[in-house]
């Protein structure tokens, strides 16, 4: 299990990136939304999409969920 967050701020392509709590690219506290504990990034991205329909896994910490 890992704790996941989604970036409140979209990237230039409109994606909100999903990160695990230990990622070095994790946004600052005020710029991230807590998603919860998940066994994999797919479940975390699914949760993130309830908040931001355009959510995507971080290339660095959730590469298998990174699509764009
Ligand atoms: Zn990350």
PDB file of the backbone (N, CA, C, O) and the ligand in Angstrom, with CONECT records:
HET     ZN  A 101       1
ATOM      1  N   UNK A   1       0.843  -1.195   0.000  1.00  0.00           N
ATOM      2  CA  UNK A   1       0.000   0.000   0.000  1.00  0.00           C
ATOM      3  C   UNK A   1       0.878   1.245   0.000  1.00  0.00           C
ATOM      4  O   UNK A   1       1.969   1.264   0.571  1.00  0.00           O
ATOM      5  N   UNK A   2       0.382   2.258  -0.641  1.00  0.00           N
ATOM      6  CA  UNK A   2       1.086   3.531  -0.648  1.00  0.00           C
ATOM      7  C   UNK A   2       0.059   4.654  -0.562  1.00  0.00           C
ATOM      8  O   UNK A   2      -1.089   4.502  -0.979  1.00  0.00           O
ATOM      9  N   UNK A   3       0.489   5.768  -0.019  1.00  0.00           N
ATOM     10  CA  UNK A   3      -0.371   6.949   0.063  1.00  0.00           C
ATOM     11  C   UNK A   3      -0.213   7.745  -1.234  1.00  0.00           C
ATOM     12  O   UNK A   3       0.900   8.033  -1.674  1.00  0.00           O
ATOM     13  N   UNK A   4      -1.341   8.088  -1.827  1.00  0.00           N
ATOM     14  CA  UNK A   4      -1.326   8.795  -3.108  1.00  0.00           C
ATOM     15  C   UNK A   4      -1.920  10.195  -2.977  1.00  0.00           C
ATOM     16  O   UNK A   4      -2.819  10.451  -2.175  1.00  0.00           O
ATOM     17  N   UNK A   5      -1.375  11.086  -3.802  1.00  0.00           N
ATOM     18  CA  UNK A   5      -1.865  12.458  -3.897  1.00  0.00           C
ATOM     19  C   UNK A   5      -2.033  12.820  -5.362  1.00  0.00           C
ATOM     20  O   UNK A   5      -1.389  12.243  -6.238  1.00  0.00           O
ATOM     21  N   UNK A   6      -2.916  13.790  -5.616  1.00  0.00           N
ATOM     22  CA  UNK A   6      -3.019  14.329  -6.968  1.00  0.00           C
ATOM     23  C   UNK A   6      -2.687  15.816  -6.914  1.00  0.00           C
ATOM     24  O   UNK A   6      -3.044  16.523  -5.971  1.00  0.00           O
ATOM     25  N   UNK A   7      -2.002  16.260  -7.941  1.00  0.00           N
ATOM     26  CA  UNK A   7      -1.647  17.679  -8.034  1.00  0.00           C
ATOM     27  C   UNK A   7      -2.901  18.504  -8.335  1.00  0.00           C
ATOM     28  O   UNK A   7      -3.632  18.207  -9.280  1.00  0.00           O
ATOM     29  N   UNK A   8      -3.143  19.528  -7.536  1.00  0.00           N
ATOM     30  CA  UNK A   8      -4.307  20.397  -7.761  1.00  0.00           C
ATOM     31  C   UNK A   8      -4.137  21.225  -9.031  1.00  0.00           C
ATOM     32  O   UNK A   8      -5.117  21.664  -9.632  1.00  0.00           O
ATOM     33  N   UNK A   9      -2.906  21.430  -9.425  1.00  0.00           N
ATOM     34  CA  UNK A   9      -2.614  22.250 -10.597  1.00  0.00           C
ATOM     35  C   UNK A   9      -2.345  21.360 -11.807  1.00  0.00           C
ATOM     36  O   UNK A   9      -1.536  20.434 -11.739  1.00  0.00           O
ATOM     37  N   UNK A  10      -3.017  21.642 -12.892  1.00  0.00           N
ATOM     38  CA  UNK A  10      -2.810  20.870 -14.110  1.00  0.00           C
ATOM     39  C   UNK A  10      -1.479  21.232 -14.752  1.00  0.00           C
ATOM     40  O   UNK A  10      -0.980  22.348 -14.610  1.00  0.00           O
ATOM     41  N   UNK A  11      -0.922  20.265 -15.458  1.00  0.00           N
ATOM     42  CA  UNK A  11       0.255  20.549 -16.282  1.00  0.00           C
ATOM     43  C   UNK A  11      -0.186  21.308 -17.522  1.00  0.00           C
ATOM     44  O   UNK A  11      -1.373  21.571 -17.713  1.00  0.00           O
ATOM     45  N   UNK A  12       0.780  21.658 -18.361  1.00  0.00           N
ATOM     46  CA  UNK A  12       0.458  22.423 -19.570  1.00  0.00           C
ATOM     47  C   UNK A  12      -0.473  21.648 -20.501  1.00  0.00           C
ATOM     48  O   UNK A  12      -1.219  22.253 -21.272  1.00  0.00           O
ATOM     49  N   UNK A  13      -0.436  20.303 -20.437  1.00  0.00           N
ATOM     50  CA  UNK A  13      -1.318  19.505 -21.298  1.00  0.00           C
ATOM     51  C   UNK A  13      -2.678  19.239 -20.655  1.00  0.00           C
ATOM     52  O   UNK A  13      -3.510  18.537 -21.230  1.00  0.00           O
ATOM     53  N   UNK A  14      -2.906  19.801 -19.457  1.00  0.00           N
ATOM     54  CA  UNK A  14      -4.196  19.659 -18.803  1.00  0.00           C
ATOM     55  C   UNK A  14      -4.294  18.500 -17.827  1.00  0.00           C
ATOM     56  O   UNK A  14      -5.309  18.349 -17.148  1.00  0.00           O
ATOM     57  N   UNK A  15      -3.248  17.674 -17.745  1.00  0.00           N
ATOM     58  CA  UNK A  15      -3.271  16.526 -16.848  1.00  0.00           C
ATOM     59  C   UNK A  15      -2.969  16.916 -15.401  1.00  0.00           C
ATOM     60  O   UNK A  15      -2.116  17.762 -15.133  1.00  0.00           O
ATOM     61  N   UNK A  16      -3.689  16.275 -14.477  1.00  0.00           N
ATOM     62  CA  UNK A  16      -3.368  16.387 -13.054  1.00  0.00           C
ATOM     63  C   UNK A  16      -2.594  15.130 -12.682  1.00  0.00           C
ATOM     64  O   UNK A  16      -3.136  14.027 -12.750  1.00  0.00           O
ATOM     65  N   UNK A  17      -1.358  15.284 -12.297  1.00  0.00           N
ATOM     66  CA  UNK A  17      -0.510  14.124 -12.049  1.00  0.00           C
ATOM     67  C   UNK A  17      -0.764  13.512 -10.678  1.00  0.00           C
ATOM     68  O   UNK A  17      -0.963  14.213  -9.686  1.00  0.00           O
ATOM     69  N   UNK A  18      -0.749  12.169 -10.655  1.00  0.00           N
ATOM     70  CA  UNK A  18      -0.932  11.412  -9.415  1.00  0.00           C
ATOM     71  C   UNK A  18       0.440  10.941  -8.938  1.00  0.00           C
ATOM     72  O   UNK A  18       1.222  10.386  -9.710  1.00  0.00           O
ATOM     73  N   UNK A  19       0.724  11.175  -7.634  1.00  0.00           N
ATOM     74  CA  UNK A  19       2.020  10.815  -7.047  1.00  0.00           C
ATOM     75  C   UNK A  19       1.852   9.975  -5.790  1.00  0.00           C
ATOM     76  O   UNK A  19       0.821  10.039  -5.119  1.00  0.00           O
ATOM     77  N   UNK A  20       2.885   9.180  -5.475  1.00  0.00           N
ATOM     78  CA  UNK A  20       2.936   8.563  -4.152  1.00  0.00           C
ATOM     79  C   UNK A  20       3.635   9.546  -3.196  1.00  0.00           C
ATOM     80  O   UNK A  20       4.338  10.467  -3.612  1.00  0.00           O
ATOM     81  N   UNK A  21       3.408   9.304  -1.898  1.00  0.00           N
ATOM     82  CA  UNK A  21       3.852  10.277  -0.895  1.00  0.00           C
ATOM     83  C   UNK A  21       5.364  10.453  -0.855  1.00  0.00           C
ATOM     84  O   UNK A  21       5.844  11.473  -0.360  1.00  0.00           O
ATOM     85  N   UNK A  22       6.132   9.483  -1.364  1.00  0.00           N
ATOM     86  CA  UNK A  22       7.587   9.562  -1.298  1.00  0.00           C
ATOM     87  C   UNK A  22       8.217  10.098  -2.580  1.00  0.00           C
ATOM     88  O   UNK A  22       9.442  10.187  -2.674  1.00  0.00           O
ATOM     89  N   UNK A  23       7.402  10.453  -3.563  1.00  0.00           N
ATOM     90  CA  UNK A  23       7.947  10.923  -4.839  1.00  0.00           C
ATOM     91  C   UNK A  23       8.670  12.250  -4.663  1.00  0.00           C
ATOM     92  O   UNK A  23       8.200  13.145  -3.960  1.00  0.00           O
ATOM     93  N   UNK A  24       9.819  12.359  -5.315  1.00  0.00           N
ATOM     94  CA  UNK A  24      10.575  13.618  -5.211  1.00  0.00           C
ATOM     95  C   UNK A  24       9.902  14.754  -5.980  1.00  0.00           C
ATOM     96  O   UNK A  24      10.242  15.924  -5.806  1.00  0.00           O
ATOM     97  N   UNK A  25       8.953  14.396  -6.822  1.00  0.00           N
ATOM     98  CA  UNK A  25       8.215  15.413  -7.579  1.00  0.00           C
ATOM     99  C   UNK A  25       6.868  15.740  -6.939  1.00  0.00           C
ATOM    100  O   UNK A  25       6.050  16.443  -7.532  1.00  0.00           O
ATOM    101  N   UNK A  26       6.638  15.227  -5.723  1.00  0.00           N
ATOM    102  CA  UNK A  26       5.382  15.488  -5.025  1.00  0.00           C
ATOM    103  C   UNK A  26       5.186  16.997  -4.851  1.00  0.00           C
ATOM    104  O   UNK A  26       6.107  17.694  -4.425  1.00  0.00           O
ATOM    105  N   UNK A  27       3.990  17.508  -5.179  1.00  0.00           N
ATOM    106  CA  UNK A  27       3.757  18.955  -5.025  1.00  0.00           C
ATOM    107  C   UNK A  27       3.756  19.375  -3.556  1.00  0.00           C
ATOM    108  O   UNK A  27       3.611  18.535  -2.669  1.00  0.00           O
ATOM    109  N   UNK A  28       3.916  20.653  -3.304  1.00  0.00           N
ATOM    110  CA  UNK A  28       3.837  21.188  -1.946  1.00  0.00           C
ATOM    111  C   UNK A  28       2.449  20.927  -1.358  1.00  0.00           C
ATOM    112  O   UNK A  28       1.477  20.720  -2.084  1.00  0.00           O
ATOM    113  N   UNK A  29       2.384  20.942  -0.029  1.00  0.00           N
ATOM    114  CA  UNK A  29       1.139  20.610   0.676  1.00  0.00           C
ATOM    115  C   UNK A  29      -0.069  21.354   0.124  1.00  0.00           C
ATOM    116  O   UNK A  29      -1.127  20.756  -0.071  1.00  0.00           O
ATOM    117  N   UNK A  30       0.075  22.652  -0.130  1.00  0.00           N
ATOM    118  CA  UNK A  30      -1.075  23.445  -0.574  1.00  0.00           C
ATOM    119  C   UNK A  30      -1.474  23.146  -2.015  1.00  0.00           C
ATOM    120  O   UNK A  30      -2.554  23.533  -2.459  1.00  0.00           O
ATOM    121  N   UNK A  31      -0.606  22.461  -2.736  1.00  0.00           N
ATOM    122  CA  UNK A  31      -0.890  22.186  -4.146  1.00  0.00           C
ATOM    123  C   UNK A  31      -1.270  20.739  -4.420  1.00  0.00           C
ATOM    124  O   UNK A  31      -1.357  20.329  -5.577  1.00  0.00           O
ATOM    125  N   UNK A  32      -1.500  19.960  -3.361  1.00  0.00           N
ATOM    126  CA  UNK A  32      -1.844  18.553  -3.577  1.00  0.00           C
ATOM    127  C   UNK A  32      -3.093  18.177  -2.803  1.00  0.00           C
ATOM    128  O   UNK A  32      -3.404  18.754  -1.761  1.00  0.00           O
ATOM    129  N   UNK A  33      -3.804  17.186  -3.344  1.00  0.00           N
ATOM    130  CA  UNK A  33      -5.039  16.697  -2.744  1.00  0.00           C
ATOM    131  C   UNK A  33      -4.822  15.244  -2.337  1.00  0.00           C
ATOM    132  O   UNK A  33      -4.403  14.419  -3.150  1.00  0.00           O
ATOM    133  N   UNK A  34      -5.109  14.936  -1.072  1.00  0.00           N
ATOM    134  CA  UNK A  34      -4.947  13.575  -0.568  1.00  0.00           C
ATOM    135  C   UNK A  34      -5.986  12.651  -1.194  1.00  0.00           C
ATOM    136  O   UNK A  34      -7.180  12.954  -1.182  1.00  0.00           O
ATOM    137  N   UNK A  35      -5.534  11.527  -1.738  1.00  0.00           N
ATOM    138  CA  UNK A  35      -6.450  10.564  -2.353  1.00  0.00           C
ATOM    139  C   UNK A  35      -6.730   9.381  -1.435  1.00  0.00           C
ATOM    140  O   UNK A  35      -7.867   8.916  -1.351  1.00  0.00           O
ATOM    141  N   UNK A  36      -5.701   8.890  -0.745  1.00  0.00           N
ATOM    142  CA  UNK A  36      -5.859   7.760   0.163  1.00  0.00           C
ATOM    143  C   UNK A  36      -4.786   6.718  -0.048  1.00  0.00           C
ATOM    144  O   UNK A  36      -3.828   6.928  -0.791  1.00  0.00           O
ATOM    145  N   UNK A  37      -4.964   5.575   0.628  1.00  0.00           N
ATOM    146  CA  UNK A  37      -4.050   4.434   0.530  1.00  0.00           C
ATOM    147  C   UNK A  37      -4.538   3.503  -0.571  1.00  0.00           C
ATOM    148  O   UNK A  37      -5.696   3.086  -0.578  1.00  0.00           O
ATOM    149  N   UNK A  38      -3.652   3.184  -1.493  1.00  0.00           N
ATOM    150  CA  UNK A  38      -4.020   2.270  -2.567  1.00  0.00           C
ATOM    151  C   UNK A  38      -2.899   1.277  -2.802  1.00  0.00           C
ATOM    152  O   UNK A  38      -1.732   1.562  -2.532  1.00  0.00           O
ATOM    153  N   UNK A  39      -3.272   0.082  -3.318  1.00  0.00           N
ATOM    154  CA  UNK A  39      -2.276  -0.948  -3.589  1.00  0.00           C
ATOM    155  C   UNK A  39      -1.536  -0.690  -4.888  1.00  0.00           C
ATOM    156  O   UNK A  39      -0.429  -1.191  -5.083  1.00  0.00           O
ATOM    157  N   UNK A  40      -2.143   0.093  -5.786  1.00  0.00           N
ATOM    158  CA  UNK A  40      -1.468   0.376  -7.048  1.00  0.00           C
ATOM    159  C   UNK A  40      -1.957   1.717  -7.595  1.00  0.00           C
ATOM    160  O   UNK A  40      -2.943   2.288  -7.129  1.00  0.00           O
ATOM    161  N   UNK A  41      -1.222   2.198  -8.609  1.00  0.00           N
ATOM    162  CA  UNK A  41      -1.522   3.524  -9.139  1.00  0.00           C
ATOM    163  C   UNK A  41      -2.830   3.550  -9.919  1.00  0.00           C
ATOM    164  O   UNK A  41      -3.460   4.601 -10.040  1.00  0.00           O
ATOM    165  N   UNK A  42      -3.242   2.397 -10.448  1.00  0.00           N
ATOM    166  CA  UNK A  42      -4.489   2.383 -11.226  1.00  0.00           C
ATOM    167  C   UNK A  42      -5.678   2.779 -10.348  1.00  0.00           C
ATOM    168  O   UNK A  42      -6.527   3.570 -10.756  1.00  0.00           O
ATOM    169  N   UNK A  43      -5.725   2.220  -9.145  1.00  0.00           N
ATOM    170  CA  UNK A  43      -6.805   2.560  -8.215  1.00  0.00           C
ATOM    171  C   UNK A  43      -6.715   4.029  -7.812  1.00  0.00           C
ATOM    172  O   UNK A  43      -7.739   4.693  -7.650  1.00  0.00           O
ATOM    173  N   UNK A  44      -5.505   4.532  -7.652  1.00  0.00           N
ATOM    174  CA  UNK A  44      -5.313   5.926  -7.261  1.00  0.00           C
ATOM    175  C   UNK A  44      -5.753   6.878  -8.371  1.00  0.00           C
ATOM    176  O   UNK A  44      -6.384   7.901  -8.105  1.00  0.00           O
ATOM    177  N   UNK A  45      -5.418   6.538  -9.610  1.00  0.00           N
ATOM    178  CA  UNK A  45      -5.820   7.392 -10.730  1.00  0.00           C
ATOM    179  C   UNK A  45      -7.349   7.388 -10.871  1.00  0.00           C
ATOM    180  O   UNK A  45      -7.957   8.411 -11.186  1.00  0.00           O
ATOM    181  N   UNK A  46      -7.954   6.226 -10.635  1.00  0.00           N
ATOM    182  CA  UNK A  46      -9.419   6.144 -10.694  1.00  0.00           C
ATOM    183  C   UNK A  46     -10.043   7.092  -9.663  1.00  0.00           C
ATOM    184  O   UNK A  46     -11.019   7.783  -9.955  1.00  0.00           O
ATOM    185  N   UNK A  47      -9.475   7.116  -8.473  1.00  0.00           N
ATOM    186  CA  UNK A  47      -9.959   8.021  -7.429  1.00  0.00           C
ATOM    187  C   UNK A  47      -9.713   9.481  -7.832  1.00  0.00           C
ATOM    188  O   UNK A  47     -10.578  10.337  -7.645  1.00  0.00           O
ATOM    189  N   UNK A  48      -8.546   9.750  -8.376  1.00  0.00           N
ATOM    190  CA  UNK A  48      -8.199  11.113  -8.784  1.00  0.00           C
ATOM    191  C   UNK A  48      -9.176  11.646  -9.831  1.00  0.00           C
ATOM    192  O   UNK A  48      -9.479  12.839  -9.866  1.00  0.00           O
ATOM    193  N   UNK A  49      -9.663  10.742 -10.683  1.00  0.00           N
ATOM    194  CA  UNK A  49     -10.563  11.165 -11.752  1.00  0.00           C
ATOM    195  C   UNK A  49     -11.936  11.586 -11.242  1.00  0.00           C
ATOM    196  O   UNK A  49     -12.707  12.213 -11.968  1.00  0.00           O
ATOM    197  N   UNK A  50     -12.245  11.239  -9.981  1.00  0.00           N
ATOM    198  CA  UNK A  50     -13.478  11.746  -9.383  1.00  0.00           C
ATOM    199  C   UNK A  50     -13.362  13.247  -9.129  1.00  0.00           C
ATOM    200  O   UNK A  50     -14.363  13.962  -9.080  1.00  0.00           O
ATOM    201  N   UNK A  51     -12.125  13.709  -8.968  1.00  0.00           N
ATOM    202  CA  UNK A  51     -11.870  15.129  -8.706  1.00  0.00           C
ATOM    203  C   UNK A  51     -11.491  15.866  -9.983  1.00  0.00           C
ATOM    204  O   UNK A  51     -11.970  16.967 -10.257  1.00  0.00           O
ATOM    205  N   UNK A  52     -10.619  15.230 -10.755  1.00  0.00           N
ATOM    206  CA  UNK A  52     -10.141  15.839 -11.999  1.00  0.00           C
ATOM    207  C   UNK A  52     -10.246  14.774 -13.084  1.00  0.00           C
ATOM    208  O   UNK A  52      -9.522  13.778 -13.056  1.00  0.00           O
ATOM    209  N   UNK A  53     -11.146  14.984 -14.038  1.00  0.00           N
ATOM    210  CA  UNK A  53     -11.386  13.950 -15.049  1.00  0.00           C
ATOM    211  C   UNK A  53     -10.126  13.653 -15.863  1.00  0.00           C
ATOM    212  O   UNK A  53      -9.952  12.549 -16.379  1.00  0.00           O
ATOM    213  N   UNK A  54      -9.263  14.643 -15.967  1.00  0.00           N
ATOM    214  CA  UNK A  54      -8.017  14.434 -16.712  1.00  0.00           C
ATOM    215  C   UNK A  54      -6.875  14.219 -15.724  1.00  0.00           C
ATOM    216  O   UNK A  54      -6.117  15.145 -15.437  1.00  0.00           O
ATOM    217  N   UNK A  55      -6.750  12.999 -15.203  1.00  0.00           N
ATOM    218  CA  UNK A  55      -5.689  12.647 -14.263  1.00  0.00           C
ATOM    219  C   UNK A  55      -4.809  11.576 -14.881  1.00  0.00           C
ATOM    220  O   UNK A  55      -5.261  10.760 -15.686  1.00  0.00           O
ATOM    221  N   UNK A  56      -3.529  11.596 -14.484  1.00  0.00           N
ATOM    222  CA  UNK A  56      -2.560  10.704 -15.101  1.00  0.00           C
ATOM    223  C   UNK A  56      -1.450  10.397 -14.091  1.00  0.00           C
ATOM    224  O   UNK A  56      -1.096  11.252 -13.279  1.00  0.00           O
ATOM    225  N   UNK A  57      -0.903   9.182 -14.141  1.00  0.00           N
ATOM    226  CA  UNK A  57       0.181   8.816 -13.231  1.00  0.00           C
ATOM    227  C   UNK A  57       1.458   9.583 -13.515  1.00  0.00           C
ATOM    228  O   UNK A  57       1.784   9.872 -14.667  1.00  0.00           O
ATOM    229  N   UNK A  58       2.173   9.907 -12.458  1.00  0.00           N
ATOM    230  CA  UNK A  58       3.471  10.587 -12.590  1.00  0.00           C
ATOM    231  C   UNK A  58       4.466   9.674 -13.306  1.00  0.00           C
ATOM    232  O   UNK A  58       4.519   8.474 -13.036  1.00  0.00           O
ATOM    233  N   UNK A  59       5.232  10.232 -14.196  1.00  0.00           N
ATOM    234  CA  UNK A  59       6.226   9.466 -14.948  1.00  0.00           C
ATOM    235  C   UNK A  59       7.264   8.840 -14.019  1.00  0.00           C
ATOM    236  O   UNK A  59       7.757   7.745 -14.291  1.00  0.00           O
ATOM    237  N   UNK A  60       7.599   9.523 -12.933  1.00  0.00           N
ATOM    238  CA  UNK A  60       8.685   9.087 -12.051  1.00  0.00           C
ATOM    239  C   UNK A  60       8.263   8.036 -11.031  1.00  0.00           C
ATOM    240  O   UNK A  60       8.982   7.059 -10.819  1.00  0.00           O
ATOM    241  N   UNK A  61       7.094   8.226 -10.390  1.00  0.00           N
ATOM    242  CA  UNK A  61       6.712   7.301  -9.321  1.00  0.00           C
ATOM    243  C   UNK A  61       5.592   6.348  -9.730  1.00  0.00           C
ATOM    244  O   UNK A  61       5.384   5.334  -9.063  1.00  0.00           O
ATOM    245  N   UNK A  62       4.877   6.641 -10.791  1.00  0.00           N
ATOM    246  CA  UNK A  62       3.739   5.810 -11.196  1.00  0.00           C
ATOM    247  C   UNK A  62       3.789   5.584 -12.696  1.00  0.00           C
ATOM    248  O   UNK A  62       2.805   5.793 -13.406  1.00  0.00           O
ATOM    249  N   UNK A  63       4.956   5.152 -13.164  1.00  0.00           N
ATOM    250  CA  UNK A  63       5.187   5.082 -14.601  1.00  0.00           C
ATOM    251  C   UNK A  63       4.176   4.185 -15.318  1.00  0.00           C
ATOM    252  O   UNK A  63       3.787   4.471 -16.450  1.00  0.00           O
ATOM    253  N   UNK A  64       3.742   3.083 -14.652  1.00  0.00           N
ATOM    254  CA  UNK A  64       2.818   2.185 -15.348  1.00  0.00           C
ATOM    255  C   UNK A  64       1.446   2.832 -15.573  1.00  0.00           C
ATOM    256  O   UNK A  64       0.644   2.337 -16.366  1.00  0.00           O
ATOM    257  N   UNK A  65       1.181   3.948 -14.864  1.00  0.00           N
ATOM    258  CA  UNK A  65      -0.070   4.676 -15.064  1.00  0.00           C
ATOM    259  C   UNK A  65       0.129   5.965 -15.839  1.00  0.00           C
ATOM    260  O   UNK A  65      -0.805   6.745 -16.022  1.00  0.00           O
ATOM    261  N   UNK A  66       1.357   6.179 -16.291  1.00  0.00           N
ATOM    262  CA  UNK A  66       1.653   7.393 -17.048  1.00  0.00           C
ATOM    263  C   UNK A  66       1.322   7.141 -18.511  1.00  0.00           C
ATOM    264  O   UNK A  66       1.900   6.260 -19.148  1.00  0.00           O
ATOM    265  N   UNK A  67       0.380   7.927 -19.039  1.00  0.00           N
ATOM    266  CA  UNK A  67      -0.041   7.701 -20.418  1.00  0.00           C
ATOM    267  C   UNK A  67       0.276   8.871 -21.327  1.00  0.00           C
ATOM    268  O   UNK A  67       0.356   8.700 -22.544  1.00  0.00           O
ATOM    269  N   UNK A  68       0.459  10.068 -20.760  1.00  0.00           N
ATOM    270  CA  UNK A  68       0.718  11.220 -21.623  1.00  0.00           C
ATOM    271  C   UNK A  68       1.600  12.242 -20.933  1.00  0.00           C
ATOM    272  O   UNK A  68       1.919  13.277 -21.518  1.00  0.00           O
TER     273      UNK A  68
HETATM  274 ZN    ZN A 101       5.558  11.246  -8.756  1.00  0.00          ZN
END
